[in-house]
Amino acid sequence: IMVLLGANGSGKSTSLDMLAGLQKSTDGSIDIDATGGIGLCPQKNVLWDELTVLEHVRIFNRLKATTVDSKDTMQALVRTCDLDHKMNAKSVTLSGGQKRKCQLAMMLTGGSTTCLIDEVSSGIDPLSRRKVWDIILAERGRRSMILTTHFLDEADLLSDDITILSKGRLVANGSSVALKHELGGGYRVRIYHEDSKPLPAALEALPKQVLHDQTVYQLANSGAAAQFVSELEKVGVRDYQVNGPTIEDVFLKLAEEVKEELDKDVRAPISPVSSTEQVTPTEKGGIQLAHGRSLSFFAQVWVLFRKRVVILRRNSLPYLAALAIPIIAGALVTLFLKGFEALTCTPGSGVSASDLYSLEALILSRGNATIPAGPPGSVGQFEGLVSVDTLRSFDDYVSANYSQTNPGGFFLGNTPTFAYRGNYELYYAIIMQNLFDTSLLGFPISTNFQAFDIPFAPSAGKSLQFILYFGLAMCAYPGFFSLYTNIERIRNVRALHYSNGVRAGPLWIAYTLFDFCIVLIVSAVTIIIFTASSSALYAPGYLFVVFAFYGLSALLMSYVVSLFATSQLATFAFAAGGQCCFFLIYFIAYLCIQTYIPAASVDKTVNIAHFVIAAFFPAGNLLRALLLTFNEFSILCRGNEIASYPGAMTVYGGPILYLILQSAIMLGFLIWWDSGWQPAFLTRRKARAQEVEETEEVDPEVFDEARRADTCSDSLRVLHATKAFGSNIAVQDVTFAVPEGEVFALLGPNGAGKSTTIGLIRGDSRPSARSSDILIEGKSIIAQRAAARQSLGVCPQFDAMDQMTAVEHLRFYARARGIKDVEHNVEQVIHAVGLAPFKSRMAAKLSGGNKRKLSLGIALIGNPTVLLLDEPSSGMDAASKRVMWRTLSSISAGRALVLTTHSMEEADALASRAGIMARRMLALGTSDDLRKKHGDAYHVHLVHKDAPHTSTAVMDDIKTFISQTFPSAQTEDRSFHGQMRFSVPNDRTAVYNDDEVKVVGAKGHGIAALFAELERSKERLGFEYYSVSQATLDQVFLSIVTRHNVQEEGATLTQPKKKGFVKL
């Protein structure tokens, strides 16, 4: 296994692509044994969602293998990759770690002798990473594998050979232990002051660094380290620690990208100041930031309104579309207003005698015809006529067939009566009255008839088209306002706002005011266009009010849609399309009522339908207003007069009232939804079983921390945090406290409850137990969320970048936190996190590392005393991580930091203490304490002088030496290429010599004996290099979660064991 290391841009991916044939080399040649095809595991998973794991393996086996493997062979490979329980599961159902295993199975199938693996463990938790390592190590010796990684501990563990690239050049190559020996900077021995004793002058003369609680001595190589610890044993020093060289030491020395970043500037630590706004340099030359203060409601509204103005400059297209669509539609539909006459309710208006040439088209079904004189039976000669004998029969027929009776009928018995269809205002009434009168007069008529169209109300067709087309445009344009609010939520920008001092009420008020400005412009311009085109519109001033409140109600409804839609496209489709559908439903319902409801009940039914439908949909009120504007279906008529007061409930008053109520309800819903407030009867949290006295297995350190947190005054106190989702308990009775100046690492596999715990600390969710509380500087995040958040800064896992530059982000958050001297504080933060060269660049265009720096800068604005750092170096390369770590170390003074990460080396480098959890807290303590209790062993890596051509017999001799000399040592099952790895538990180290057996229990004695024996046997066994290192935090983590039976991708704990520790 060869591991390629290097910063981003060093050439790793390009080299891998050339080896895979994905890119052509400019010069040189590549020779590969391509038996079984080249196996490739790309950085991004390339899987078909609907295919199972076994189907993926089968496809790639047929593509790569010269002879297709049997089904049993492929199933065995899937089992080897730890996917036997997911063999027939679709890839879309797999977790992140399982997808990587599936990708490895696709790479290995077909017998590929050369495998290229790009970032195999990127983005997966430590348990899954360990499983992936086991799969790769199991194939070592049968295949040649080239692996790229950003995790240096992964390179150290997996590699037979390491190649380091920098700026496209190969700068180092060799085994891990050889590189450490030549370039690692030697060993470091830490002597703790509590056990300090006078040392010989020769030892005191060695290079050293004196810290407040320890002195660190620098030794050039393993031989010097062995001699040094031997001298310590002689003078009686027992409390010391030996740290061997690491690949990190080698990498930092060789990677020019890291050196350039680290040498750009030397940042001073950022120290908290008093609560005043005075900002003065510290005595040590550091910089200080002003504390934030709580803004008033309207001050925060103004800050958020200004932010939207900045966003408008960056992303104006949706707002231009929202302006243009209704205005252009309003201008085009005025073509339908030509010839539109003044509104009137007089029956004869618009109908002259010349309009009614004949009744032929209404009575006869064919062209010209002659009506003969004769007995009543002659009526049957004509189609479309029905004869009845009594007035009761007449009434019954009309009641049963009113929708087919066109235009009406009359009865000439004892009580002459006529009926007419009422759809077309009074024109059918005129026709039927004329026919009725003519029949009563009894004059014989002999004439010819000519067909003509049924007369509609004047301009009715055009006005309906006006209403339909313009109404749909008005329904669509508020959908554009939902695009920004949706993407802001999806990118977690709004969540970051809330975590950094922004409140829900000011935010939604500010956004509504900003978008309402566009609504007012649209409403005013369209009304001006309409009134300029026609003077016949009814009360255009009231129509403007309806347009304005409709726009307000519709944009708030689009905001509500944006809370739940999963993409901008879905948001617009539901917001705009939904309004259009509601508009058409109301329109169709209106026409159906006019067509099928008896004439005497039409007005009443129309009002009922309007007040029911329009109560739920703003579009209904818009349509009602447009119908009123043109007096469609005589909706304005009160007898022969038009309604005198436009503000009446049955005129414009009803739509206006409904729109105001809808706006208030939806605005209240938005604020309630984002504020997290709940009425008292909903916030009564249930007492769960775990609140009762427990006897689950609890480490003494966890128990002691719980007692300390209950009584201390640390900056952050998480007290008995419990969160359940239904019957699933995600976090159970987690308690810890973090004082100023401490970095606390919260570690655990996926599903362990880390994100839930962070959400509880941020105030994004509420605990499920009454006894739970989170205190930030003494203020409860549950009872005083806004006040507690003033002391809280959050650097989220995923960069929540808005459509602004880096400096605009920081200015916004500074204003939101109430900083007076915005520019000074922003400049200080920019230089502190190293963003000065990129401050004017759009945040979305920053590199991954610089985005993380910006997120850290946002968290620092307002000088919070508690920082939450969720995966702060996620997605960064090894070089950028080290730069970020230095930045984090510089800002930790005077603050309580909580760090979550999947990188154990990151936790080891940054954290003062670590807590390992899987639903509940499993272990807690400093890195050294955790090593002593859960992983107190030294790990040795040997390389023979003949490597990589060392014979198997020689390696067997070395393995025999290890087993005989260190009986408690654990060695690798197999060794390759002249390398051997083994670990020796420190508290059980036994060294066997010819005539004596020395069993050592003290820590110092163990490492001294180990070094002494390795040095003594080095020449005899022929190993050229060896390195000794203590257990990594990753190994400690695995030891703890394994002991508690925590499974990959879950948090399954063992059955509770009876212990002597009981929760108080």
Beta strands, then each sheet from edge to edge (+ up, - down):
strand 1: 2-5
strand 2: 39-41
strand 3: 114-118
strand 4: 144-148
strand 5: 161-166
strand 6: 169-174
strand 7: 187-192
strand 8: 208-210
strand 9: 214-219
strand 10: 240-243
strand 11: 270-271
strand 12: 287-288
strand 13: 408-411
strand 14: 417-420
strand 15: 637-638
strand 16: 641-642
strand 17: 716-725
strand 18: 728-738
strand 19: 743-747
strand 20: 773-776
strand 21: 779-780
strand 22: 792-795
strand 23: 866-870
strand 24: 896-900
strand 25: 913-917
strand 26: 921-925
strand 27: 937-944
strand 28: 970-971
strand 29: 979-985
strand 30: 990-992
strand 31: 997-999
strand 32: 1023-1030
sheet 1: 2+ 3+ 4+ 1+ 5+ 6-
sheet 2: 8+ 9- 7+ 10-
sheet 3: 11+ 12+
sheet 4: 13+ 14-
sheet 5: 15+ 16-
sheet 6: 18+ 17- 20+ 21-
sheet 7: 22+ 23+ 24+ 19+ 25+ 26-
sheet 8: 28+ 29- 27+ 32-
sheet 9: 30+ 31-
end
